[in-house]
Amino acid sequence: MSFAKWIGGALGWSFGGPIGAIIGLALGSFVDNIADKGATLLNDGETGKQDPYRTTQTRQQTQTQSGDFEVSLLILASVVIKADGKQDQRELDFVRQQFVNMYGKDRANKSFELFKRISKQEISTRQVCLQIKQMMDHASRLQLLHFLFGIAKADGIVTEDELNQIYMITGYLGISNRDYQSIKAMFYNSSDNAYKILEIDKSVTDTEVKKAYRSMAKKYHPDRVGHLGKEHQEGAEAKFRQVQEAYEHIQKERGFK
């Protein structure tokens, strides 16, 4: 299967808007025939040329597919990795390994080739995020954010530039500060991290802790991203386990059941 046919069969709404333009430019000469669900990156059959004015507003909103999540992740990952002015090999290795874990070696190799091409472009983070916000459900956007923190932490430390970039992305994606702080806490070690993950203060009652846990377990349950495919459900399980571990930590600390 050609590179273009592989990516073409996996995308839905990502064919349109700024993300579609980025993909078209990244694929370049690899594009031989992309047409899916009535959308196309090609003008008059000319290879590699896409309509830069095609927007998501002109398209009927459809459910996010695995490929939509994948290319959104690749684009935002390239933004975060370049935030501190360099591309650390450990961060690049993290991206590749995560894609191997999710998609298998063959698809991961194609994804990483696309990632390298995307990384060479100047990207409007705001425009990309606004398209994602409009077309992608909240649970999937939270999963994107969790992955971006994982990339930033892959070299052992999240730099201030990376943190600022992720925070800016969070706002553009329409993710609340409480959700941002919850996911951020999963990548740091401090005495109150368990409370931050559950989005509560240390002063709350045991009953409120239990209520918060039920709420967060529902919000981060892997089934919430089931429409993205098994590969992304498995990725969501790591975030879900961190919620469980945070609750168990507080249980042990307070001595309640």
Salt bridges, closest charged atoms under 4 A:
ASP36 OD2 - LYS37 NZ 3.31
GLU46 OE1 - LYS49 NZ 2.96
GLU70 OE1 - ARG107 NH2 2.42
ASP84 OD2 - LYS86 NZ 3.36
ASP88 OD2 - ARG90 NH2 3.06
ASP106 OD2 - LYS110 NZ 3.13
GLU113 OE1 - LYS116 NZ 3.75
GLU113 OE2 - ARG117 NE 2.84
ASP137 OD1 - HIS227 NE2 2.82
ASP179 OD2 - HIS138 NE2 3.27
ASP179 OD1 - LYS219 NZ 2.56
ASP192 OD2 - LYS196 NZ 3.97
GLU199 OE1 - ARG178 NE 3.80
GLU199 OE2 - LYS219 NZ 3.37
ASP206 OD1 - ARG254 NH1 2.73
ASP223 OD2 - HIS221 ND1 3.64
GLU231 OE2 - ARG107 NH1 3.98
GLU253 OE2 - HIS249 NE2 3.83
